[in-house]
Amino acid sequence: MSIRVTLDVMLARRKMKLSELAERVGIAPQNLSVLNAGRARAIRFSTLEAICRVLNCQPGDLLEFDAAAPPPNDEG
């Protein structure tokens, strides 16, 4: 996928565990894990906003575009 999630980098900078972020954001740790692993196909703006609020960062600190990556295959 050409969008890379760099949540793990921001968590390391903030010295925070994924489970703590999940609790503070109010999202299931499993769902946050899917996002962190780059397997999520979408994210709600309200979730992204909550993550940014807790981590005191911008959306661009969590998402990165990789022009060299092949485009996603959206076929069912």
PDB file with one MODEL, atoms N, CA, C and O in Angstrom:
MODEL        1
ATOM      1  N   MET A   1       0.846  -1.180   0.000  1.00  0.00           N
ATOM      2  CA  MET A   1       0.000   0.000   0.000  1.00  0.00           C
ATOM      3  C   MET A   1       0.888   1.239   0.000  1.00  0.00           C
ATOM      4  O   MET A   1       1.952   1.231   0.620  1.00  0.00           O
ATOM      5  N   SER A   2       0.481   2.276  -0.667  1.00  0.00           N
ATOM      6  CA  SER A   2       1.315   3.460  -0.802  1.00  0.00           C
ATOM      7  C   SER A   2       1.196   4.429   0.384  1.00  0.00           C
ATOM      8  O   SER A   2       1.974   5.378   0.477  1.00  0.00           O
ATOM      9  N   ILE A   3       0.243   4.205   1.282  1.00  0.00           N
ATOM     10  CA  ILE A   3       0.156   4.994   2.514  1.00  0.00           C
ATOM     11  C   ILE A   3       0.704   4.137   3.640  1.00  0.00           C
ATOM     12  O   ILE A   3       0.207   3.042   3.903  1.00  0.00           O
ATOM     13  N   ARG A   4       1.739   4.647   4.305  1.00  0.00           N
ATOM     14  CA  ARG A   4       2.353   3.925   5.410  1.00  0.00           C
ATOM     15  C   ARG A   4       1.955   4.579   6.724  1.00  0.00           C
ATOM     16  O   ARG A   4       1.949   5.805   6.833  1.00  0.00           O
ATOM     17  N   VAL A   5       1.625   3.775   7.710  1.00  0.00           N
ATOM     18  CA  VAL A   5       1.278   4.263   9.038  1.00  0.00           C
ATOM     19  C   VAL A   5       2.545   4.234   9.893  1.00  0.00           C
ATOM     20  O   VAL A   5       3.199   3.199  10.021  1.00  0.00           O
ATOM     21  N   THR A   6       2.879   5.384  10.474  1.00  0.00           N
ATOM     22  CA  THR A   6       4.088   5.491  11.286  1.00  0.00           C
ATOM     23  C   THR A   6       3.729   5.730  12.754  1.00  0.00           C
ATOM     24  O   THR A   6       4.447   6.420  13.478  1.00  0.00           O
ATOM     25  N   LEU A   7       2.622   5.157  13.172  1.00  0.00           N
ATOM     26  CA  LEU A   7       2.158   5.302  14.544  1.00  0.00           C
ATOM     27  C   LEU A   7       3.188   4.773  15.530  1.00  0.00           C
ATOM     28  O   LEU A   7       3.387   5.364  16.591  1.00  0.00           O
ATOM     29  N   ASP A   8       3.840   3.680  15.200  1.00  0.00           N
ATOM     30  CA  ASP A   8       4.835   3.099  16.114  1.00  0.00           C
ATOM     31  C   ASP A   8       5.985   4.060  16.394  1.00  0.00           C
ATOM     32  O   ASP A   8       6.525   4.079  17.500  1.00  0.00           O
ATOM     33  N   VAL A   9       6.359   4.854  15.398  1.00  0.00           N
ATOM     34  CA  VAL A   9       7.428   5.840  15.582  1.00  0.00           C
ATOM     35  C   VAL A   9       6.988   6.904  16.577  1.00  0.00           C
ATOM     36  O   VAL A   9       7.744   7.270  17.478  1.00  0.00           O
ATOM     37  N   MET A  10       5.755   7.404  16.411  1.00  0.00           N
ATOM     38  CA  MET A  10       5.255   8.442  17.306  1.00  0.00           C
ATOM     39  C   MET A  10       5.077   7.900  18.724  1.00  0.00           C
ATOM     40  O   MET A  10       5.345   8.603  19.699  1.00  0.00           O
ATOM     41  N   LEU A  11       4.630   6.664  18.836  1.00  0.00           N
ATOM     42  CA  LEU A  11       4.492   6.054  20.161  1.00  0.00           C
ATOM     43  C   LEU A  11       5.856   5.957  20.840  1.00  0.00           C
ATOM     44  O   LEU A  11       5.965   6.221  22.038  1.00  0.00           O
ATOM     45  N   ALA A  12       6.881   5.587  20.107  1.00  0.00           N
ATOM     46  CA  ALA A  12       8.229   5.492  20.674  1.00  0.00           C
ATOM     47  C   ALA A  12       8.725   6.861  21.113  1.00  0.00           C
ATOM     48  O   ALA A  12       9.345   6.994  22.168  1.00  0.00           O
ATOM     49  N   ARG A  13       8.453   7.875  20.304  1.00  0.00           N
ATOM     50  CA  ARG A  13       8.868   9.239  20.675  1.00  0.00           C
ATOM     51  C   ARG A  13       8.176   9.713  21.948  1.00  0.00           C
ATOM     52  O   ARG A  13       8.761  10.438  22.753  1.00  0.00           O
ATOM     53  N   ARG A  14       6.925   9.297  22.120  1.00  0.00           N
ATOM     54  CA  ARG A  14       6.149   9.714  23.291  1.00  0.00           C
ATOM     55  C   ARG A  14       6.320   8.745  24.465  1.00  0.00           C
ATOM     56  O   ARG A  14       5.753   8.951  25.538  1.00  0.00           O
ATOM     57  N   LYS A  15       7.111   7.685  24.246  1.00  0.00           N
ATOM     58  CA  LYS A  15       7.322   6.654  25.266  1.00  0.00           C
ATOM     59  C   LYS A  15       5.991   6.126  25.794  1.00  0.00           C
ATOM     60  O   LYS A  15       5.765   6.047  27.001  1.00  0.00           O
ATOM     61  N   MET A  16       5.124   5.768  24.857  1.00  0.00           N
ATOM     62  CA  MET A  16       3.786   5.291  25.181  1.00  0.00           C
ATOM     63  C   MET A  16       3.558   3.942  24.516  1.00  0.00           C
ATOM     64  O   MET A  16       4.021   3.704  23.401  1.00  0.00           O
ATOM     65  N   LYS A  17       2.860   3.083  25.190  1.00  0.00           N
ATOM     66  CA  LYS A  17       2.518   1.770  24.630  1.00  0.00           C
ATOM     67  C   LYS A  17       1.197   1.875  23.874  1.00  0.00           C
ATOM     68  O   LYS A  17       0.374   2.750  24.140  1.00  0.00           O
ATOM     69  N   LEU A  18       1.022   0.968  22.935  1.00  0.00           N
ATOM     70  CA  LEU A  18      -0.196   0.927  22.131  1.00  0.00           C
ATOM     71  C   LEU A  18      -1.427   0.757  23.022  1.00  0.00           C
ATOM     72  O   LEU A  18      -2.466   1.367  22.770  1.00  0.00           O
ATOM     73  N   SER A  19      -1.313  -0.060  24.051  1.00  0.00           N
ATOM     74  CA  SER A  19      -2.451  -0.297  24.953  1.00  0.00           C
ATOM     75  C   SER A  19      -2.841   0.971  25.696  1.00  0.00           C
ATOM     76  O   SER A  19      -4.028   1.219  25.908  1.00  0.00           O
ATOM     77  N   GLU A  20      -1.868   1.775  26.096  1.00  0.00           N
ATOM     78  CA  GLU A  20      -2.173   3.037  26.785  1.00  0.00           C
ATOM     79  C   GLU A  20      -2.875   4.010  25.839  1.00  0.00           C
ATOM     80  O   GLU A  20      -3.840   4.675  26.217  1.00  0.00           O
ATOM     81  N   LEU A  21      -2.375   4.082  24.603  1.00  0.00           N
ATOM     82  CA  LEU A  21      -3.009   4.952  23.610  1.00  0.00           C
ATOM     83  C   LEU A  21      -4.441   4.507  23.363  1.00  0.00           C
ATOM     84  O   LEU A  21      -5.348   5.337  23.303  1.00  0.00           O
ATOM     85  N   ALA A  22      -4.649   3.216  23.220  1.00  0.00           N
ATOM     86  CA  ALA A  22      -6.001   2.692  22.980  1.00  0.00           C
ATOM     87  C   ALA A  22      -6.946   3.096  24.104  1.00  0.00           C
ATOM     88  O   ALA A  22      -8.080   3.507  23.856  1.00  0.00           O
ATOM     89  N   GLU A  23      -6.477   2.978  25.326  1.00  0.00           N
ATOM     90  CA  GLU A  23      -7.312   3.333  26.475  1.00  0.00           C
ATOM     91  C   GLU A  23      -7.626   4.827  26.487  1.00  0.00           C
ATOM     92  O   GLU A  23      -8.766   5.223  26.731  1.00  0.00           O
ATOM     93  N   ARG A  24      -6.621   5.649  26.224  1.00  0.00           N
ATOM     94  CA  ARG A  24      -6.821   7.098  26.261  1.00  0.00           C
ATOM     95  C   ARG A  24      -7.666   7.606  25.108  1.00  0.00           C
ATOM     96  O   ARG A  24      -8.369   8.607  25.248  1.00  0.00           O
ATOM     97  N   VAL A  25      -7.604   6.922  23.962  1.00  0.00           N
ATOM     98  CA  VAL A  25      -8.394   7.313  22.791  1.00  0.00           C
ATOM     99  C   VAL A  25      -9.815   6.747  22.876  1.00  0.00           C
ATOM    100  O   VAL A  25     -10.760   7.330  22.345  1.00  0.00           O
ATOM    101  N   GLY A  26      -9.947   5.602  23.553  1.00  0.00           N
ATOM    102  CA  GLY A  26     -11.257   4.966  23.648  1.00  0.00           C
ATOM    103  C   GLY A  26     -11.545   4.060  22.470  1.00  0.00           C
ATOM    104  O   GLY A  26     -12.678   3.979  21.996  1.00  0.00           O
ATOM    105  N   ILE A  27     -10.515   3.381  22.002  1.00  0.00           N
ATOM    106  CA  ILE A  27     -10.644   2.456  20.874  1.00  0.00           C
ATOM    107  C   ILE A  27     -10.125   1.096  21.322  1.00  0.00           C
ATOM    108  O   ILE A  27      -9.240   1.018  22.174  1.00  0.00           O
ATOM    109  N   ALA A  28     -10.661   0.047  20.764  1.00  0.00           N
ATOM    110  CA  ALA A  28     -10.219  -1.299  21.120  1.00  0.00           C
ATOM    111  C   ALA A  28      -8.749  -1.468  20.721  1.00  0.00           C
ATOM    112  O   ALA A  28      -8.355  -1.072  19.624  1.00  0.00           O
ATOM    113  N   PRO A  29      -7.945  -2.051  21.602  1.00  0.00           N
ATOM    114  CA  PRO A  29      -6.530  -2.262  21.271  1.00  0.00           C
ATOM    115  C   PRO A  29      -6.334  -3.047  19.978  1.00  0.00           C
ATOM    116  O   PRO A  29      -5.376  -2.803  19.245  1.00  0.00           O
ATOM    117  N   GLN A  30      -7.230  -3.981  19.694  1.00  0.00           N
ATOM    118  CA  GLN A  30      -7.118  -4.766  18.461  1.00  0.00           C
ATOM    119  C   GLN A  30      -7.273  -3.880  17.230  1.00  0.00           C
ATOM    120  O   GLN A  30      -6.560  -4.055  16.242  1.00  0.00           O
ATOM    121  N   ASN A  31      -8.207  -2.928  17.288  1.00  0.00           N
ATOM    122  CA  ASN A  31      -8.402  -2.029  16.148  1.00  0.00           C
ATOM    123  C   ASN A  31      -7.198  -1.119  15.954  1.00  0.00           C
ATOM    124  O   ASN A  31      -6.792  -0.856  14.822  1.00  0.00           O
ATOM    125  N   LEU A  32      -6.633  -0.646  17.038  1.00  0.00           N
ATOM    126  CA  LEU A  32      -5.453   0.195  16.950  1.00  0.00           C
ATOM    127  C   LEU A  32      -4.255  -0.617  16.441  1.00  0.00           C
ATOM    128  O   LEU A  32      -3.403  -0.089  15.727  1.00  0.00           O
ATOM    129  N   SER A  33      -4.197  -1.871  16.804  1.00  0.00           N
ATOM    130  CA  SER A  33      -3.138  -2.755  16.339  1.00  0.00           C
ATOM    131  C   SER A  33      -3.217  -2.961  14.829  1.00  0.00           C
ATOM    132  O   SER A  33      -2.192  -2.988  14.148  1.00  0.00           O
ATOM    133  N   VAL A  34      -4.429  -3.106  14.311  1.00  0.00           N
ATOM    134  CA  VAL A  34      -4.626  -3.255  12.864  1.00  0.00           C
ATOM    135  C   VAL A  34      -4.136  -2.000  12.144  1.00  0.00           C
ATOM    136  O   VAL A  34      -3.486  -2.092  11.103  1.00  0.00           O
ATOM    137  N   LEU A  35      -4.446  -0.836  12.697  1.00  0.00           N
ATOM    138  CA  LEU A  35      -3.978   0.426  12.114  1.00  0.00           C
ATOM    139  C   LEU A  35      -2.460   0.497  12.180  1.00  0.00           C
ATOM    140  O   LEU A  35      -1.806   0.829  11.191  1.00  0.00           O
ATOM    141  N   ASN A  36      -1.906   0.191  13.330  1.00  0.00           N
ATOM    142  CA  ASN A  36      -0.458   0.259  13.535  1.00  0.00           C
ATOM    143  C   ASN A  36       0.299  -0.681  12.592  1.00  0.00           C
ATOM    144  O   ASN A  36       1.396  -0.357  12.139  1.00  0.00           O
ATOM    145  N   ALA A  37      -0.276  -1.821  12.305  1.00  0.00           N
ATOM    146  CA  ALA A  37       0.366  -2.799  11.420  1.00  0.00           C
ATOM    147  C   ALA A  37       0.201  -2.455   9.941  1.00  0.00           C
ATOM    148  O   ALA A  37       0.762  -3.130   9.078  1.00  0.00           O
ATOM    149  N   GLY A  38      -0.571  -1.401   9.648  1.00  0.00           N
ATOM    150  CA  GLY A  38      -0.772  -0.995   8.263  1.00  0.00           C
ATOM    151  C   GLY A  38      -1.796  -1.839   7.529  1.00  0.00           C
ATOM    152  O   GLY A  38      -1.841  -1.822   6.299  1.00  0.00           O
ATOM    153  N   ARG A  39      -2.616  -2.577   8.260  1.00  0.00           N
ATOM    154  CA  ARG A  39      -3.624  -3.438   7.633  1.00  0.00           C
ATOM    155  C   ARG A  39      -4.995  -2.772   7.555  1.00  0.00           C
ATOM    156  O   ARG A  39      -5.916  -3.336   6.965  1.00  0.00           O
ATOM    157  N   ALA A  40      -5.148  -1.590   8.135  1.00  0.00           N
ATOM    158  CA  ALA A  40      -6.440  -0.892   8.100  1.00  0.00           C
ATOM    159  C   ALA A  40      -6.678  -0.347   6.701  1.00  0.00           C
ATOM    160  O   ALA A  40      -5.759   0.143   6.046  1.00  0.00           O
ATOM    161  N   ARG A  41      -7.912  -0.438   6.257  1.00  0.00           N
ATOM    162  CA  ARG A  41      -8.264   0.082   4.937  1.00  0.00           C
ATOM    163  C   ARG A  41      -8.835   1.482   5.027  1.00  0.00           C
ATOM    164  O   ARG A  41      -8.960   2.173   4.016  1.00  0.00           O
ATOM    165  N   ALA A  42      -9.183   1.905   6.244  1.00  0.00           N
ATOM    166  CA  ALA A  42      -9.754   3.237   6.443  1.00  0.00           C
ATOM    167  C   ALA A  42      -9.574   3.633   7.904  1.00  0.00           C
ATOM    168  O   ALA A  42      -9.342   2.791   8.771  1.00  0.00           O
ATOM    169  N   ILE A  43      -9.685   4.934   8.153  1.00  0.00           N
ATOM    170  CA  ILE A  43      -9.682   5.445   9.515  1.00  0.00           C
ATOM    171  C   ILE A  43     -10.646   6.622   9.573  1.00  0.00           C
ATOM    172  O   ILE A  43     -10.650   7.475   8.686  1.00  0.00           O
ATOM    173  N   ARG A  44     -11.448   6.661  10.601  1.00  0.00           N
ATOM    174  CA  ARG A  44     -12.382   7.774  10.766  1.00  0.00           C
ATOM    175  C   ARG A  44     -11.598   9.008  11.177  1.00  0.00           C
ATOM    176  O   ARG A  44     -10.622   8.923  11.922  1.00  0.00           O
ATOM    177  N   PHE A  45     -12.040  10.155  10.679  1.00  0.00           N
ATOM    178  CA  PHE A  45     -11.385  11.397  11.066  1.00  0.00           C
ATOM    179  C   PHE A  45     -11.475  11.616  12.566  1.00  0.00           C
ATOM    180  O   PHE A  45     -10.546  12.160  13.164  1.00  0.00           O
ATOM    181  N   SER A  46     -12.576  11.204  13.187  1.00  0.00           N
ATOM    182  CA  SER A  46     -12.715  11.379  14.634  1.00  0.00           C
ATOM    183  C   SER A  46     -11.678  10.546  15.388  1.00  0.00           C
ATOM    184  O   SER A  46     -11.169  10.979  16.422  1.00  0.00           O
ATOM    185  N   THR A  47     -11.366   9.365  14.884  1.00  0.00           N
ATOM    186  CA  THR A  47     -10.327   8.520  15.501  1.00  0.00           C
ATOM    187  C   THR A  47      -8.957   9.136  15.287  1.00  0.00           C
ATOM    188  O   THR A  47      -8.150   9.197  16.215  1.00  0.00           O
ATOM    189  N   LEU A  48      -8.688   9.592  14.078  1.00  0.00           N
ATOM    190  CA  LEU A  48      -7.414  10.236  13.779  1.00  0.00           C
ATOM    191  C   LEU A  48      -7.231  11.486  14.642  1.00  0.00           C
ATOM    192  O   LEU A  48      -6.144  11.742  15.160  1.00  0.00           O
ATOM    193  N   GLU A  49      -8.301  12.254  14.787  1.00  0.00           N
ATOM    194  CA  GLU A  49      -8.250  13.456  15.623  1.00  0.00           C
ATOM    195  C   GLU A  49      -7.942  13.093  17.074  1.00  0.00           C
ATOM    196  O   GLU A  49      -7.123  13.751  17.715  1.00  0.00           O
ATOM    197  N   ALA A  50      -8.586  12.061  17.592  1.00  0.00           N
ATOM    198  CA  ALA A  50      -8.358  11.642  18.982  1.00  0.00           C
ATOM    199  C   ALA A  50      -6.921  11.169  19.188  1.00  0.00           C
ATOM    200  O   ALA A  50      -6.306  11.483  20.207  1.00  0.00           O
ATOM    201  N   ILE A  51      -6.387  10.421  18.234  1.00  0.00           N
ATOM    202  CA  ILE A  51      -5.000   9.951  18.322  1.00  0.00           C
ATOM    203  C   ILE A  51      -4.051  11.148  18.318  1.00  0.00           C
ATOM    204  O   ILE A  51      -3.123  11.207  19.124  1.00  0.00           O
ATOM    205  N   CYS A  52      -4.280  12.094  17.417  1.00  0.00           N
ATOM    206  CA  CYS A  52      -3.430  13.282  17.343  1.00  0.00           C
ATOM    207  C   CYS A  52      -3.517  14.109  18.619  1.00  0.00           C
ATOM    208  O   CYS A  52      -2.520  14.670  19.073  1.00  0.00           O
ATOM    209  N   ARG A  53      -4.700  14.180  19.185  1.00  0.00           N
ATOM    210  CA  ARG A  53      -4.893  14.939  20.423  1.00  0.00           C
ATOM    211  C   ARG A  53      -4.072  14.317  21.568  1.00  0.00           C
ATOM    212  O   ARG A  53      -3.378  15.023  22.300  1.00  0.00           O
ATOM    213  N   VAL A  54      -4.165  12.996  21.708  1.00  0.00           N
ATOM    214  CA  VAL A  54      -3.454  12.297  22.780  1.00  0.00           C
ATOM    215  C   VAL A  54      -1.946  12.358  22.574  1.00  0.00           C
ATOM    216  O   VAL A  54      -1.197  12.551  23.532  1.00  0.00           O
ATOM    217  N   LEU A  55      -1.496  12.195  21.335  1.00  0.00           N
ATOM    218  CA  LEU A  55      -0.057  12.177  21.049  1.00  0.00           C
ATOM    219  C   LEU A  55       0.522  13.567  20.786  1.00  0.00           C
ATOM    220  O   LEU A  55       1.729  13.729  20.608  1.00  0.00           O
ATOM    221  N   ASN A  56      -0.373  14.578  20.765  1.00  0.00           N
ATOM    222  CA  ASN A  56       0.046  15.951  20.505  1.00  0.00           C
ATOM    223  C   ASN A  56       0.864  16.024  19.208  1.00  0.00           C
ATOM    224  O   ASN A  56       2.011  16.472  19.194  1.00  0.00           O
ATOM    225  N   CYS A  57       0.231  15.567  18.125  1.00  0.00           N
ATOM    226  CA  CYS A  57       0.914  15.539  16.835  1.00  0.00           C
ATOM    227  C   CYS A  57      -0.067  15.902  15.725  1.00  0.00           C
ATOM    228  O   CYS A  57      -1.245  16.152  15.981  1.00  0.00           O
ATOM    229  N   GLN A  58       0.423  15.929  14.514  1.00  0.00           N
ATOM    230  CA  GLN A  58      -0.378  16.210  13.330  1.00  0.00           C
ATOM    231  C   GLN A  58      -0.621  14.902  12.570  1.00  0.00           C
ATOM    232  O   GLN A  58       0.161  13.962  12.711  1.00  0.00           O
ATOM    233  N   PRO A  59      -1.698  14.821  11.760  1.00  0.00           N
ATOM    234  CA  PRO A  59      -1.950  13.607  10.981  1.00  0.00           C
ATOM    235  C   PRO A  59      -0.749  13.198  10.124  1.00  0.00           C
ATOM    236  O   PRO A  59      -0.490  12.008   9.943  1.00  0.00           O
ATOM    237  N   GLY A  60      -0.026  14.175   9.603  1.00  0.00           N
ATOM    238  CA  GLY A  60       1.151  13.886   8.786  1.00  0.00           C
ATOM    239  C   GLY A  60       2.289  13.231   9.568  1.00  0.00           C
ATOM    240  O   GLY A  60       3.203  12.656   8.978  1.00  0.00           O
ATOM    241  N   ASP A  61       2.228  13.321  10.896  1.00  0.00           N
ATOM    242  CA  ASP A  61       3.222  12.638  11.720  1.00  0.00           C
ATOM    243  C   ASP A  61       2.927  11.145  11.815  1.00  0.00           C
ATOM    244  O   ASP A  61       3.787  10.359  12.211  1.00  0.00           O
ATOM    245  N   LEU A  62       1.708  10.759  11.451  1.00  0.00           N
ATOM    246  CA  LEU A  62       1.263   9.364  11.587  1.00  0.00           C
ATOM    247  C   LEU A  62       1.116   8.646  10.256  1.00  0.00           C
ATOM    248  O   LEU A  62       1.126   7.416  10.210  1.00  0.00           O
ATOM    249  N   LEU A  63       0.980   9.398   9.176  1.00  0.00           N
ATOM    250  CA  LEU A  63       0.749   8.830   7.848  1.00  0.00           C
ATOM    251  C   LEU A  63       1.799   9.343   6.878  1.00  0.00           C
ATOM    252  O   LEU A  63       2.159  10.520   6.894  1.00  0.00           O
ATOM    253  N   GLU A  64       2.280   8.453   6.042  1.00  0.00           N
ATOM    254  CA  GLU A  64       3.337   8.800   5.098  1.00  0.00           C
ATOM    255  C   GLU A  64       2.996   8.212   3.737  1.00  0.00           C
ATOM    256  O   GLU A  64       2.584   7.055   3.645  1.00  0.00           O
ATOM    257  N   PHE A  65       3.165   9.000   2.678  1.00  0.00           N
ATOM    258  CA  PHE A  65       2.919   8.530   1.320  1.00  0.00           C
ATOM    259  C   PHE A  65       4.211   8.000   0.722  1.00  0.00           C
ATOM    260  O   PHE A  65       5.238   8.677   0.751  1.00  0.00           O
ATOM    261  N   ASP A  66       4.160   6.795   0.184  1.00  0.00           N
ATOM    262  CA  ASP A  66       5.321   6.164  -0.452  1.00  0.00           C
ATOM    263  C   ASP A  66       5.029   6.023  -1.942  1.00  0.00           C
ATOM    264  O   ASP A  66       4.347   5.090  -2.366  1.00  0.00           O
ATOM    265  N   ALA A  67       5.547   6.950  -2.723  1.00  0.00           N
ATOM    266  CA  ALA A  67       5.283   6.977  -4.168  1.00  0.00           C
ATOM    267  C   ALA A  67       5.845   5.738  -4.871  1.00  0.00           C
ATOM    268  O   ALA A  67       5.369   5.371  -5.945  1.00  0.00           O
ATOM    269  N   ALA A  68       6.844   5.097  -4.282  1.00  0.00           N
ATOM    270  CA  ALA A  68       7.463   3.933  -4.918  1.00  0.00           C
ATOM    271  C   ALA A  68       6.662   2.660  -4.719  1.00  0.00           C
ATOM    272  O   ALA A  68       6.883   1.677  -5.426  1.00  0.00           O
ATOM    273  N   ALA A  69       5.745   2.658  -3.778  1.00  0.00           N
ATOM    274  CA  ALA A  69       4.950   1.451  -3.488  1.00  0.00           C
ATOM    275  C   ALA A  69       3.914   1.250  -4.588  1.00  0.00           C
ATOM    276  O   ALA A  69       3.387   2.222  -5.130  1.00  0.00           O
ATOM    277  N   PRO A  70       3.618  -0.005  -4.920  1.00  0.00           N
ATOM    278  CA  PRO A  70       2.601  -0.263  -5.936  1.00  0.00           C
ATOM    279  C   PRO A  70       1.215   0.156  -5.418  1.00  0.00           C
ATOM    280  O   PRO A  70       0.954   0.074  -4.217  1.00  0.00           O
ATOM    281  N   PRO A  71       0.337   0.601  -6.310  1.00  0.00           N
ATOM    282  CA  PRO A  71      -1.003   0.994  -5.874  1.00  0.00           C
ATOM    283  C   PRO A  71      -1.747  -0.217  -5.317  1.00  0.00           C
ATOM    284  O   PRO A  71      -1.488  -1.350  -5.724  1.00  0.00           O
ATOM    285  N   PRO A  72      -2.682   0.024  -4.375  1.00  0.00           N
ATOM    286  CA  PRO A  72      -3.428  -1.090  -3.795  1.00  0.00           C
ATOM    287  C   PRO A  72      -4.330  -1.753  -4.823  1.00  0.00           C
ATOM    288  O   PRO A  72      -4.815  -1.098  -5.745  1.00  0.00           O
ATOM    289  N   ASN A  73      -4.552  -3.043  -4.665  1.00  0.00           N
ATOM    290  CA  ASN A  73      -5.474  -3.792  -5.514  1.00  0.00           C
ATOM    291  C   ASN A  73      -6.809  -3.789  -4.806  1.00  0.00           C
ATOM    292  O   ASN A  73      -6.984  -4.489  -3.808  1.00  0.00           O
ATOM    293  N   ASP A  74      -7.768  -3.002  -5.313  1.00  0.00           N
ATOM    294  CA  ASP A  74      -9.068  -2.859  -4.649  1.00  0.00           C
ATOM    295  C   ASP A  74     -10.088  -3.891  -5.098  1.00  0.00           C
ATOM    296  O   ASP A  74     -11.263  -3.791  -4.743  1.00  0.00           O
ATOM    297  N   GLU A  75      -9.666  -4.870  -5.865  1.00  0.00           N
ATOM    298  CA  GLU A  75     -10.595  -5.905  -6.288  1.00  0.00           C
ATOM    299  C   GLU A  75     -10.946  -6.791  -5.112  1.00  0.00           C
ATOM    300  O   GLU A  75     -10.075  -7.196  -4.342  1.00  0.00           O
ATOM    301  N   GLY A  76     -12.260  -7.097  -4.976  1.00  0.00           N
ATOM    302  CA  GLY A  76     -12.831  -7.853  -3.891  1.00  0.00           C
ATOM    303  C   GLY A  76     -12.125  -9.035  -3.474  1.00  0.00           C
ATOM    304  O   GLY A  76     -12.563  -9.723  -2.553  1.00  0.00           O
TER     305      GLY A  76
ENDMDL
END
